[in-house]
């Protein structure tokens, strides 16, 4: 019995270091849920203000709804940034073979792209698109966006306009 209790205590002490990203995600999920509730409440109050017809109340409620939406978007953005920043690094450190460069070479020379810059379609052709970003723990690309490999870097590209949205230099070893 003593051995079992000791093993359980040791496991409990060791777990928080590994489970830290999950706890942070659970907290952010709770914050996002509360923000969505606030948005719904503010929208109900705005509808009530429209029914009463008081211009000042309508203006105040619109401002509150805008503020609630803004906070929600900020929390979403913060969660995605934290997840993308931490999760792929954590995974890369433990799976070096997955992130090894291998014998991959492009037929063009290396360019250090920056977010906001324009990129030629030849750089984000189907040959360079990362088909399984989930495998590398990259955040999901939105519509008309794709993750592209450029030598050791990874670029998030807006495929309609050819604009670099985000760069992760030195992603591959």
Phi and psi in degrees as a GROMACS rama.xvg file:
@    title "Ramachandran Plot"
@    xaxis  label "Phi"
@    yaxis  label "Psi"
@TYPE xy
-60.8151  -40.7669  UNK-2
-63.6945  -41.479  UNK-3
-64.091  -44.3746  UNK-4
-64.7584  -42.401  UNK-5
-63.0435  -43.227  UNK-6
-63.8783  -40.3687  UNK-7
-64.9799  -41.1223  UNK-8
-65.2219  -42.7437  UNK-9
-62.6112  -40.6322  UNK-10
-65.988  -39.1726  UNK-11
-65.7984  -35.9432  UNK-12
-71.6705  -36.7013  UNK-13
-76.8848  -27.938  UNK-14
-65.0527  -43.3339  UNK-15
-57.2512  -32.7261  UNK-16
-65.9121  -34.9055  UNK-17
-84.4156  -36.9484  UNK-18
-90.162  9.49083  UNK-19
-59.7559  -46.4474  UNK-20
-59.7663  -35.8476  UNK-21
-66.5323  -41.6477  UNK-22
-63.5355  -39.2088  UNK-23
-65.4361  -39.2293  UNK-24
-66.0032  -38.7457  UNK-25
-64.196  -39.7923  UNK-26
-65.0413  -43.9575  UNK-27
-68.2135  -34.5812  UNK-28
-60.9015  -41.3455  UNK-29
-65.21  -42.0692  UNK-30
-61.9834  -42.8077  UNK-31
-64.4632  -39.3695  UNK-32
-62.6281  -42.7632  UNK-33
-64.6974  -39.5843  UNK-34
-63.2925  -40.8595  UNK-35
-63.6326  -38.7543  UNK-36
-63.3161  -41.5687  UNK-37
-61.6583  -41.2703  UNK-38
-61.3573  -46.5817  UNK-39
-61.763  -40.9553  UNK-40
-64.653  -43.8456  UNK-41
-64.2816  -38.3749  UNK-42
-66.8294  -37.4278  UNK-43
-62.4914  -43.3968  UNK-44
-64.2251  -35.365  UNK-45
-66.0498  -42.5394  UNK-46
-61.7071  -40.2545  UNK-47
-63.4229  -40.1158  UNK-48
-64.8623  -36.1779  UNK-49
-65.119  -37.7219  UNK-50
-66.9814  -39.1337  UNK-51
-73.1713  -31.9094  UNK-52
85.603  11.224  UNK-53
-83.8518  117.902  UNK-54
-60.7912  -39.8609  UNK-55
-64.7571  -42.562  UNK-56
-63.1496  -41.2513  UNK-57
-61.6775  -45.4551  UNK-58
-62.3265  -44.4842  UNK-59
-63.7715  -41.9099  UNK-60
-68.973  -36.9557  UNK-61
-61.4879  -42.6143  UNK-62
-61.4539  -43.1892  UNK-63
-63.3486  -40.4295  UNK-64
-65.2024  -44.445  UNK-65
-59.751  -42.5803  UNK-66
-63.844  -41.4587  UNK-67
-65.2304  -41.4745  UNK-68
-63.4398  -42.0523  UNK-69
-61.671  -45.6477  UNK-70
-61.8801  -39.503  UNK-71
-63.4027  -45.6859  UNK-72
-62.6651  -39.714  UNK-73
-63.3329  -42.8312  UNK-74
-64.3254  -39.9448  UNK-75
-62.1183  -45.5843  UNK-76
-63.6606  -42.7512  UNK-77
-63.2955  -41.3883  UNK-78
-63.8907  -44.6007  UNK-79
-65.4977  -39.7675  UNK-80
-64.3276  -46.0959  UNK-81
-64.0831  -40.9158  UNK-82
-64.9747  -47.8566  UNK-83
-66.6914  -38.2535  UNK-84
-68.9378  -40.7837  UNK-85
-93.6609  -40.4587  UNK-86
-68.8757  -45.1482  UNK-87
-69.1394  -33.4605  UNK-88
-66.7628  -43.9683  UNK-89
-58.9425  -45.29  UNK-90
-68.718  -40.2127  UNK-91
-63.5654  -39.8082  UNK-92
-64.3981  -27.2691  UNK-93
-97.9909  -13.9822  UNK-94
-129.99  65.5904  UNK-95
-60.8278  -34.6196  UNK-96
-65.2674  -35.5247  UNK-97
-65.0415  -34.0446  UNK-98
-98.9601  10.815  UNK-99
-71.5614  149.98  UNK-100
-69.5727  -38.6715  UNK-101
72.1739  -153.887  UNK-102
-101.975  34.7804  UNK-103
-84.539  127.736  UNK-104
-141.769  143.887  UNK-105
-97.3866  155.121  UNK-106
-79.2058  5.55534  UNK-107
-125.894  165.004  UNK-108
-80.632  164.76  UNK-109
-72.1985  136.907  UNK-110
-127.677  137.463  UNK-111
-88.7529  97.8049  UNK-112
-81.5265  151.461  UNK-113
-123.064  155.276  UNK-114
-61.3736  135.815  UNK-115
96.8535  -14.5173  UNK-116
-81.649  157.715  UNK-117
-92.2922  146.224  UNK-118
-133.315  143.384  UNK-119
-72.2436  147.431  UNK-120
-58.7436  -25.4584  UNK-121
-64.772  -24.2819  UNK-122
-77.6444  -23.0521  UNK-123
-121.598  35.7045  UNK-124
-67.5668  170.106  UNK-125
-60.0523  -24.0395  UNK-126
-66.5847  -27.2027  UNK-127
-105.474  -6.05651  UNK-128
-71.1822  136.4  UNK-129
-83.9644  107.967  UNK-130
-73.2277  -23.3734  UNK-131
-129.385  69.5083  UNK-132
-63.1955  -26.3751  UNK-133
-60.5326  -30.5444  UNK-134
-63.6145  -32.3478  UNK-135
-97.3344  7.033  UNK-136
62.2495  35.3923  UNK-137
-86.743  149.524  UNK-138
-64.8881  153.38  UNK-139
-65.3953  133.743  UNK-140
-78.5414  143.176  UNK-141
-74.7895  -178.124  UNK-142
-63.3242  140.3  UNK-143
62.9344  25.9133  UNK-144
-129.281  152.827  UNK-145
-153.173  151.036  UNK-146
-85.5681  133.026  UNK-147
-129.343  141.629  UNK-148
-92.6592  131.617  UNK-149
-133.157  98.6346  UNK-150
54.311  -119.371  UNK-151
-90.3956  -2.67901  UNK-152
-96.9113  160.793  UNK-153
-124.197  134.369  UNK-154
-121.721  139.405  UNK-155
-99.6856  118.646  UNK-156
-114.316  137.967  UNK-157
-82.6004  106.569  UNK-158
-72.9777  -18.1044  UNK-159
-75.5679  -41.4483  UNK-160
-106.973  -13.0604  UNK-161
75.4397  31.7986  UNK-162
-105.182  136.799  UNK-163
-77.6711  121.99  UNK-164
-90.7154  -41.483  UNK-165
-151.761  146.345  UNK-166
-124.082  143.574  UNK-167
-124.904  93.5667  UNK-168
-72.5124  146.695  UNK-169
66.4549  30.4327  UNK-170
-66.4616  -43.7719  UNK-171
-94.241  151.388  UNK-172
